[in-house]
Amino acid sequence: MTQTFEQFLATSSANIPILGFILNIILAAVLSILLGQIYSKFGNSLSNRKQFAKNFLLITMTTMLIISIVKSSLALSLGLVGALSIVRFRSAIKEPEELAYLFLAIAIGLGLGADQTGITLLAFIMISIIVIVTKKFSKKFHDNQNLYLTIQSNESKEISIDAILEILKKNCDVVDLRRLDETNEILEASFMVESRNFTQLNKAIDELRQLDNSLRITFLDNRGLL
């Protein structure tokens, strides 16, 4: 017999096995915590990585819950699409690496919510190993660039990024621009720099102050972000 569309919507749902759901949500919590540890230790973001990693637990478990509920019901799936078209989720993501780790957290929730536990666990282990090995091989490069430098000016029209770069390159052995935020009112730039001694850094600071005496300059050892 041919089902009507309304009958199909009404009969397409199924009960969620409680034991399997509990095991999957516990595994989601464990994997998200491990993901946070990997991001905190091996990430390159200039923001507070430990603080940002705390979001992975909630995102992973929430994604798994949603997929577990809607996967067996077309009506709930359509309702989810309608809800997401109304509610806008916005996050102040400034670096691609943050977005990449968020996608991985969501992928873990999707896989566990769809009961693809084995493939999800295997993929997480392989991705984690690749990330750790890659960072270990590039550890020497990151150790050499031993300082994070952040420069902020509230008068962006009076100072240019080119002038800042010229001073840093003259006084530092390595200068790597990592992030640049510039508006009509504010200029904020973050660098990785290496200098042989503190005298060079002081000279760079003095020359930067000559560009704009109100500059806000912050130095941070990259190991202090972990």
C-alpha positions as CSV (number, residue, x, y, z in Angstrom):
1,M,0.0,0.0,0.0
2,T,1.2,3.5,-0.8
3,Q,1.8,5.6,2.2
4,T,0.8,9.3,2.2
5,F,3.5,11.8,3.0
6,E,1.8,12.5,6.4
7,Q,1.9,8.8,7.3
8,F,5.5,8.6,6.4
9,L,6.4,11.5,8.6
10,A,4.5,10.0,11.5
11,T,6.0,6.5,11.2
12,S,9.6,7.2,10.3
13,S,10.8,7.8,13.8
14,A,12.4,5.1,16.0
15,N,13.3,4.7,19.6
16,I,16.9,5.5,20.5
17,P,18.7,2.7,22.4
18,I,19.5,4.2,25.8
19,L,22.7,2.1,26.5
20,G,24.2,2.9,23.1
21,F,23.4,6.5,23.5
22,I,25.0,6.7,26.9
23,L,28.2,5.0,25.7
24,N,28.4,7.3,22.7
25,I,27.9,10.5,24.6
26,I,30.6,9.4,27.1
27,L,33.0,8.6,24.2
28,A,32.1,12.0,22.7
29,A,33.1,13.7,26.0
30,V,36.4,11.8,26.2
31,L,37.3,12.5,22.6
32,S,36.4,16.2,22.9
33,I,38.6,16.5,26.0
34,L,41.5,14.8,24.3
35,L,41.0,17.1,21.3
36,G,41.1,20.1,23.6
37,Q,44.4,18.9,25.1
38,I,45.9,18.4,21.6
39,Y,44.8,21.9,20.5
40,S,46.1,23.5,23.7
41,K,49.5,21.9,23.4
42,F,50.1,21.7,19.6
43,G,48.0,24.6,18.3
44,N,49.5,27.8,16.8
45,S,46.7,30.2,17.6
46,L,47.7,33.4,19.4
47,S,44.5,33.5,21.4
48,N,44.0,31.7,24.7
49,R,43.9,28.1,23.5
50,K,43.0,26.5,26.8
51,Q,39.9,28.8,27.1
52,F,38.9,28.2,23.5
53,A,39.3,24.4,23.9
54,K,36.7,24.3,26.6
55,N,34.1,24.8,23.9
56,F,34.9,21.5,22.3
57,L,33.1,19.4,25.0
58,L,29.8,21.2,24.6
59,I,29.9,21.4,20.8
60,T,30.8,17.7,20.4
61,M,28.1,16.5,22.8
62,T,25.4,18.8,21.5
63,T,26.1,17.8,17.9
64,M,25.9,14.1,18.9
65,L,22.6,14.7,20.7
66,I,21.0,16.5,17.7
67,I,22.1,13.8,15.2
68,S,20.9,11.0,17.5
69,I,17.5,12.6,17.7
70,V,16.9,13.6,14.1
71,K,18.6,10.7,12.3
72,S,15.6,8.4,12.5
73,S,12.9,11.0,11.8
74,L,12.4,13.0,8.6
75,A,10.0,15.3,10.3
76,L,12.6,16.2,13.0
77,S,15.3,16.6,10.3
78,L,13.1,19.1,8.4
79,G,12.3,20.9,11.7
80,L,16.0,21.2,12.4
81,V,16.6,22.8,9.0
82,G,13.8,25.3,9.7
83,A,15.2,26.1,13.1
84,L,18.7,26.7,11.9
85,S,17.5,29.0,9.1
86,I,16.0,31.2,11.9
87,V,18.7,31.1,14.5
88,R,22.1,32.4,13.5
89,F,25.2,31.1,15.3
90,R,28.1,33.6,15.3
91,S,31.5,33.2,16.8
92,A,34.5,35.6,16.8
93,I,36.8,33.2,14.8
94,K,39.9,35.1,13.8
95,E,42.2,32.3,12.8
96,P,41.6,29.3,10.4
97,E,43.1,26.9,12.9
98,E,40.3,27.6,15.4
99,L,37.7,26.8,12.7
100,A,39.5,23.6,11.7
101,Y,39.4,22.3,15.3
102,L,35.7,23.3,15.6
103,F,35.0,21.3,12.4
104,L,36.8,18.3,13.9
105,A,34.7,18.6,17.1
106,I,31.5,18.7,15.1
107,A,32.6,15.8,12.9
108,I,33.2,13.7,16.1
109,G,29.7,14.5,17.2
110,L,28.2,13.7,13.8
111,G,30.0,10.3,13.6
112,L,29.0,9.2,17.1
113,G,25.4,10.5,16.7
114,A,25.1,8.4,13.5
115,D,26.4,5.3,15.4
116,Q,29.6,5.2,13.3
117,T,31.6,4.7,16.5
118,G,34.4,2.6,15.0
119,I,35.2,4.8,12.0
120,T,34.9,7.9,14.2
121,L,37.4,6.6,16.8
122,L,39.8,5.4,14.1
123,A,39.7,8.8,12.3
124,F,40.3,10.7,15.5
125,I,43.3,8.6,16.4
126,M,44.8,8.9,12.9
127,I,44.2,12.7,12.7
128,S,45.7,13.1,16.2
129,I,48.8,11.2,15.4
130,I,49.3,13.1,12.2
131,V,48.9,16.5,14.0
132,I,51.3,15.5,16.8
133,V,53.9,14.1,14.4
134,T,53.7,17.1,12.2
135,K,54.2,19.5,15.1
136,K,57.1,17.5,16.5
137,F,58.9,17.7,13.1
138,S,58.3,21.5,13.0
139,K,59.2,22.0,16.7
140,K,62.6,23.4,15.9
141,F,61.1,26.1,13.7
142,H,58.7,27.1,16.4
143,D,61.3,27.1,19.1
144,N,63.5,29.5,17.1
145,Q,60.8,32.0,16.9
146,N,60.7,32.5,20.6
147,L,58.5,35.5,21.1
148,Y,55.0,36.7,20.2
149,L,54.7,40.4,19.7
150,T,51.4,42.3,19.6
151,I,51.2,45.9,18.5
152,Q,48.0,47.9,18.9
153,S,47.4,51.5,17.8
154,N,44.2,53.5,18.3
155,E,45.2,55.9,15.5
156,S,45.6,53.5,12.6
157,K,45.6,56.4,10.0
158,E,48.8,57.7,11.5
159,I,50.8,54.5,11.4
160,S,51.2,51.8,8.7
161,I,52.0,48.2,8.9
162,D,54.9,48.7,6.4
163,A,56.6,51.1,8.9
164,I,56.2,48.6,11.7
165,L,57.6,45.8,9.6
166,E,60.6,47.9,8.5
167,I,61.6,48.6,12.2
168,L,61.1,45.0,13.2
169,K,63.1,43.5,10.3
170,K,65.9,45.9,11.1
171,N,66.1,44.9,14.8
172,C,65.0,41.3,14.8
173,D,66.5,38.2,13.2
174,V,63.1,36.7,12.3
175,V,59.8,38.5,11.7
176,D,56.7,36.6,10.8
177,L,53.4,38.4,10.6
178,R,50.6,36.1,12.0
179,R,47.5,38.3,12.2
180,L,46.5,41.8,11.1
181,D,43.3,43.6,12.1
182,E,42.9,47.1,10.7
183,T,39.9,49.5,10.8
184,N,39.6,53.2,10.6
185,E,40.1,53.5,14.3
186,I,42.3,50.6,15.3
187,L,45.3,48.7,14.0
188,E,46.4,45.5,15.7
189,A,49.1,43.2,14.4
190,S,50.6,40.0,15.9
191,F,54.0,38.7,15.0
192,M,56.4,35.9,15.8
193,V,59.9,37.3,16.2
194,E,63.3,36.1,17.2
195,S,66.0,38.3,18.6
196,R,69.5,37.5,19.8
197,N,69.4,39.7,22.9
198,F,67.1,42.1,24.8
199,T,69.1,45.1,23.6
200,Q,67.7,44.6,20.1
201,L,64.2,44.4,21.4
202,N,64.5,47.6,23.4
203,K,65.8,49.3,20.3
204,A,62.9,48.1,18.3
205,I,60.5,49.3,21.0
206,D,62.1,52.8,21.1
207,E,61.8,53.1,17.3
208,L,58.2,51.9,17.4
209,R,57.4,54.5,20.1
210,Q,58.8,57.2,17.8
211,L,56.1,56.3,15.2
212,D,53.4,56.6,17.8
213,N,53.9,57.2,21.5
214,S,50.5,55.7,22.3
215,L,51.3,52.3,20.8
216,R,50.5,49.3,23.0
217,I,53.3,46.7,22.7
218,T,53.1,43.2,24.3
219,F,55.8,40.6,24.2
220,L,55.0,37.0,25.2
221,D,57.1,33.8,25.2
222,N,55.3,31.3,23.0
223,R,55.7,28.7,25.8
224,G,53.5,30.9,28.0
225,L,50.5,30.2,25.8
226,L,50.4,26.5,26.6
